[in-house]
């Protein structure tokens, strides 16, 4: 049974990566995952335990498969901060989360440590309503530019390798001169370091990226915050033109929305109280 489950996990990760459409080419990778500690050592060890996940995330979907993980109690959280708290307060025994968040939110200060790093990674992209092919293509052209001129690498170096209280959002005075119909962007209000609402201002890596995109196309941008599990439906319902919400490219999501080329290769880790 264990071998079958591990085989399933390998196939699942391989399919998600292969079907993402880019095979990781040109993507920024997350910083190397922190060293692991004794505790849980694989997904199989999570059986019989409570595991915190972000509601609607790929980890949520994977661990919800009762054919392979029949005795895991999922604690679904809306934000990374809530996930950290669920583990610290013993509501969950451990959690599965984006490795980058461990540095930017100060995992050690919450008394948490990495148990193991999941194999492979997942392509992350901006999602668009299927009818917005032109806007999606413009974003892909924009990605080519910021990858080639080093802007994207600089953004990841600033936002993903240090504590957030040391990062300064760049000033883009030209934004005030943009006119016309705004690009409506659905995002997450507590998804550090990618998007968060601080002192009545949207900030974060994905926020900066979309502001730079607005300059690229000459249109203002307007952000609205949603829960992670609402994002796809918001796009489908035309309440937003784009979603910058750390979305993994999966076959199921690709059937419902249009994804840009990936801009980030996300790695995930299992964390639990430090021992």
Backbone torsions as a table, in degrees:
resi	resn	phi	psi	omega
1	UNK	NA	-44.0	179.4
2	UNK	-61.0	-45.2	-179.6
3	UNK	-62.2	-39.5	178.9
4	UNK	-62.0	-41.3	-178.3
5	UNK	-68.3	-41.0	178.7
6	UNK	-65.1	-36.7	176.6
7	UNK	-62.7	-42.5	178.0
8	UNK	-60.5	-44.0	-178.7
9	UNK	-62.2	-43.1	179.3
10	UNK	-61.9	-43.2	178.8
11	UNK	-64.2	-44.0	-178.3
12	UNK	-60.3	-46.4	-179.2
13	UNK	-65.2	-41.2	-178.5
14	UNK	-64.2	-41.3	-180.0
15	UNK	-65.5	-44.1	-179.7
16	UNK	-61.1	-40.0	179.9
17	UNK	-70.4	-47.8	-175.3
18	UNK	-65.4	-37.1	-177.0
19	UNK	-84.0	-1.4	-178.7
20	UNK	-68.9	-19.8	173.8
21	UNK	95.3	-2.8	-176.9
22	UNK	-131.4	-14.5	-179.3
23	UNK	52.3	33.8	175.1
24	UNK	73.5	-3.2	-175.4
25	UNK	-64.0	129.0	176.7
26	UNK	77.5	7.0	-178.4
27	UNK	-91.7	146.7	170.0
28	UNK	-77.6	137.3	177.6
29	UNK	-99.6	150.7	175.0
30	UNK	-65.7	154.7	173.4
31	UNK	-57.2	157.2	179.7
32	UNK	-55.7	138.1	-178.8
33	UNK	-65.1	147.2	177.9
34	UNK	-61.0	157.5	178.2
35	UNK	-61.7	147.0	-177.8
36	UNK	-84.3	163.4	177.2
37	UNK	-125.7	166.8	179.0
38	UNK	-65.4	143.7	-178.7
39	UNK	153.8	-129.1	171.8
40	UNK	-69.1	139.9	-177.6
41	UNK	-119.9	-9.8	178.8
42	UNK	-162.0	169.7	177.6
43	UNK	-61.0	-30.4	179.4
44	UNK	-62.7	-30.7	-179.8
45	UNK	-70.0	-13.4	-176.7
46	UNK	-79.9	-13.9	178.0
47	UNK	-56.4	133.5	179.4
48	UNK	84.5	5.6	-178.1
49	UNK	-121.1	165.3	174.2
50	UNK	-93.2	127.8	-175.0
51	UNK	-123.9	124.5	178.1
52	UNK	-84.3	133.3	176.8
53	UNK	-138.8	161.2	172.8
54	UNK	-77.9	127.3	-176.3
55	UNK	-57.3	125.6	179.0
56	UNK	85.7	-0.8	-178.3
57	UNK	-76.2	169.8	177.2
58	UNK	-62.3	-35.7	176.8
59	UNK	-64.1	-38.5	176.5
60	UNK	-59.7	-47.8	-179.0
61	UNK	-64.0	-45.2	-177.6
62	UNK	-60.8	-48.8	-175.7
63	UNK	-78.5	-10.4	176.8
64	UNK	-80.9	-9.2	-179.5
65	UNK	-72.7	98.3	-174.9
66	UNK	-69.7	-13.8	176.0
67	UNK	-70.7	-22.0	-177.3
68	UNK	-119.0	-26.4	179.0
69	UNK	-133.2	83.8	-170.9
70	UNK	-89.5	-12.8	-175.1
71	UNK	-127.6	35.8	175.1
72	UNK	-105.5	129.1	176.0
73	UNK	-95.2	111.1	-177.4
74	UNK	-85.0	131.1	174.0
75	UNK	-106.5	103.5	-174.1
76	UNK	-86.2	125.6	-176.7
77	UNK	-116.2	152.9	-178.9
78	UNK	-85.1	-29.7	-174.0
79	UNK	-139.2	161.2	174.0
80	UNK	-58.8	-38.5	178.8
81	UNK	-60.9	-42.5	178.3
82	UNK	-65.4	-36.6	178.4
83	UNK	-64.8	-45.2	177.0
84	UNK	-56.4	-45.8	-177.6
85	UNK	-64.8	-37.1	-179.5
86	UNK	-61.4	-37.7	179.1
87	UNK	-75.6	-45.4	-178.3
88	UNK	-61.4	-34.1	-178.2
89	UNK	-91.5	8.6	176.8
90	UNK	65.7	20.8	172.0
91	UNK	-73.1	-33.1	175.9
92	UNK	-127.0	149.8	179.1
93	UNK	-77.6	-28.7	-178.4
94	UNK	-161.5	-179.5	178.6
95	UNK	-151.6	157.1	176.4
96	UNK	-113.3	125.4	-173.0
97	UNK	-153.4	159.3	176.4
98	UNK	-56.4	128.7	-176.4
99	UNK	-59.9	-35.0	-178.9
100	UNK	-58.3	-37.4	-176.8
101	UNK	-61.6	-28.2	-176.8
102	UNK	-61.6	-34.5	178.6
103	UNK	-80.5	-48.3	-171.8
104	UNK	-71.5	-27.9	179.4
105	UNK	-98.2	1.1	175.8
106	UNK	70.2	64.7	-178.3
107	UNK	-54.4	-45.4	-176.3
108	UNK	-62.7	-34.4	-179.8
109	UNK	-68.3	-20.0	175.6
110	UNK	-92.1	5.0	179.5
111	UNK	73.5	27.8	-176.8
112	UNK	-115.4	158.2	178.8
113	UNK	-147.2	160.8	-179.4
114	UNK	-80.8	131.1	173.9
115	UNK	-89.9	-49.1	176.9
116	UNK	-159.6	158.8	178.7
117	UNK	-104.9	133.4	-179.8
118	UNK	-70.5	148.8	-178.0
119	UNK	-69.7	152.6	174.7
120	UNK	69.0	-151.6	-180.0
121	UNK	-167.5	178.0	-176.2
122	UNK	-132.3	134.7	176.7
123	UNK	-71.0	135.0	177.8
124	UNK	-113.7	138.7	-177.2
125	UNK	-147.7	168.4	171.0
126	UNK	-85.1	139.2	-179.6
127	UNK	-106.2	148.4	-179.7
128	UNK	-132.4	156.1	171.4
129	UNK	-60.2	138.9	-177.2
130	UNK	-54.4	-22.3	-179.4
131	UNK	-85.1	-6.8	-177.0
132	UNK	-99.3	51.6	-177.8
133	UNK	-63.8	-35.9	-179.2
134	UNK	-65.1	-44.4	-179.9
135	UNK	-64.5	-39.0	178.3
136	UNK	-63.4	-42.5	179.1
137	UNK	-65.9	-38.0	176.3
138	UNK	-61.5	-39.3	178.7
139	UNK	-66.5	-39.0	177.8
140	UNK	-62.7	-39.1	176.5
141	UNK	-63.9	-39.7	178.0
142	UNK	-63.1	-41.6	178.8
143	UNK	-61.0	-42.1	178.2
144	UNK	-57.0	-42.2	-177.9
145	UNK	-66.8	-48.9	-174.7
146	UNK	-74.8	-19.2	172.5
147	UNK	-76.2	-41.7	-175.6
148	UNK	-72.9	-32.1	-177.4
149	UNK	-94.4	3.3	175.5
150	UNK	87.0	-1.0	-178.3
151	UNK	-62.3	-43.7	-177.7
152	UNK	-65.8	-41.9	177.3
153	UNK	-60.3	-41.0	179.0
154	UNK	-63.7	-39.7	179.1
155	UNK	-63.1	-45.2	179.9
156	UNK	-66.4	-36.9	178.7
157	UNK	-63.8	-37.9	-178.8
158	UNK	-76.5	-44.7	-170.9
159	UNK	-87.4	-25.3	-167.5
160	UNK	-114.5	6.5	-177.6
161	UNK	-123.2	9.2	-178.2
162	UNK	-153.0	168.6	177.3
163	UNK	-63.9	144.4	-174.5
164	UNK	-65.5	-27.3	-178.2
165	UNK	-70.2	-4.1	177.0
166	UNK	-104.7	-3.8	-176.2
167	UNK	-95.5	134.9	179.1
168	UNK	-113.1	127.3	176.7
169	UNK	-68.0	128.2	-178.6
170	UNK	-65.6	149.8	177.2
171	UNK	-85.2	130.3	177.9
172	UNK	-127.9	82.3	-175.1
173	UNK	-62.5	-26.7	-177.6
174	UNK	-63.5	-20.1	-179.1
175	UNK	-59.6	-32.6	-177.8
176	UNK	-66.2	-20.1	-176.9
177	UNK	-90.4	-6.4	-176.5
178	UNK	-75.2	137.6	-179.9
179	UNK	-124.2	170.6	175.1
180	UNK	102.1	-175.3	-177.3
181	UNK	-69.5	124.6	-176.5
182	UNK	-71.7	152.1	170.3
183	UNK	-81.0	119.6	179.8
184	UNK	-86.2	118.0	-176.1
185	UNK	-113.9	122.4	173.8
186	UNK	-87.1	132.3	-179.7
187	UNK	-147.3	-172.2	-177.5
188	UNK	-114.4	135.6	-174.4
189	UNK	-85.1	-8.6	178.4
190	UNK	-142.6	68.9	-176.3
191	UNK	-135.1	50.8	-179.5
192	UNK	-58.5	140.6	3.3
193	UNK	-94.1	12.6	-171.6
194	UNK	-84.7	-44.0	176.6
195	UNK	-156.6	133.4	175.0
196	UNK	-160.3	157.3	-175.9
197	UNK	-106.0	111.7	-174.2
198	UNK	-129.5	122.7	179.1
199	UNK	52.7	47.4	177.3
200	UNK	63.3	23.6	179.0
201	UNK	-133.3	134.1	173.9
202	UNK	-75.4	135.9	-179.2
203	UNK	-149.6	172.7	-178.9
204	UNK	120.8	168.8	-176.5
205	UNK	-61.0	-48.5	-178.1
206	UNK	-69.8	-31.3	175.5
207	UNK	-65.2	-48.2	177.3
208	UNK	-58.6	-42.3	-179.4
209	UNK	-61.1	-43.5	-178.7
210	UNK	-72.1	-31.1	174.4
211	UNK	-66.1	-40.9	177.1
212	UNK	-65.3	-36.3	177.2
213	UNK	-64.1	-38.6	179.8
214	UNK	-62.4	-36.3	174.8
215	UNK	-67.3	-35.9	-178.7
216	UNK	-63.5	-41.2	-176.8
217	UNK	-97.2	-7.9	178.1
218	UNK	74.3	31.2	177.9
219	UNK	-129.4	141.8	175.8
220	UNK	-67.6	163.2	-179.9
221	UNK	-127.6	144.4	178.8
222	UNK	-128.7	127.6	-177.5
223	UNK	-100.4	143.2	172.7
224	UNK	-134.2	137.6	-177.9
225	UNK	-93.7	139.9	179.0
226	UNK	-139.8	167.8	169.6
227	UNK	-76.3	153.7	-176.2
228	UNK	-57.1	-41.8	-176.0
229	UNK	-73.8	-3.1	178.7
230	UNK	-96.8	-17.2	-166.6
231	UNK	-57.9	-49.2	-176.7
232	UNK	-62.4	-43.6	179.8
233	UNK	-65.5	-34.0	176.9
234	UNK	-61.8	-43.7	177.9
235	UNK	-65.5	-44.6	-178.9
236	UNK	-63.3	-32.9	-179.2
237	UNK	-84.7	2.8	177.5
238	UNK	68.2	20.2	174.8
239	UNK	-79.9	-8.9	176.9
240	UNK	-147.3	152.2	177.6
241	UNK	-88.5	-30.5	-176.9
242	UNK	-147.3	157.9	176.7
243	UNK	-129.1	116.7	174.8
244	UNK	-109.9	89.1	-169.5
245	UNK	-143.4	35.4	178.3
246	UNK	53.7	44.7	-177.2
247	UNK	-83.2	124.7	171.1
248	UNK	-71.1	142.7	172.3
249	UNK	-80.4	118.9	176.0
250	UNK	-130.3	156.7	178.4
251	UNK	-58.4	-39.1	-178.2
252	UNK	-64.6	-44.8	178.7
253	UNK	-68.6	-36.0	-179.7
254	UNK	-65.0	-22.3	175.3
255	UNK	-73.1	-16.8	-173.5
256	UNK	-112.9	-29.3	-178.8
257	UNK	-134.5	168.9	179.2
258	UNK	-102.3	124.0	-179.0
259	UNK	-99.6	144.5	171.1
260	UNK	-74.4	178.3	168.4
261	UNK	-63.8	150.4	-179.3
262	UNK	-70.3	148.8	177.3
263	UNK	-121.4	1.2	-173.2
264	UNK	-158.3	135.4	174.4
265	UNK	-103.0	107.0	-174.4
266	UNK	-88.0	133.8	172.6
267	UNK	-112.1	147.9	-176.7
268	UNK	-123.6	153.7	-177.1
269	UNK	-133.9	153.7	170.4
270	UNK	-97.6	128.2	-179.5
271	UNK	-124.3	154.1	178.0
272	UNK	-155.5	174.3	179.2
273	UNK	-56.5	136.8	179.8
274	UNK	-61.3	141.6	-178.2
275	UNK	-111.8	NA	NA
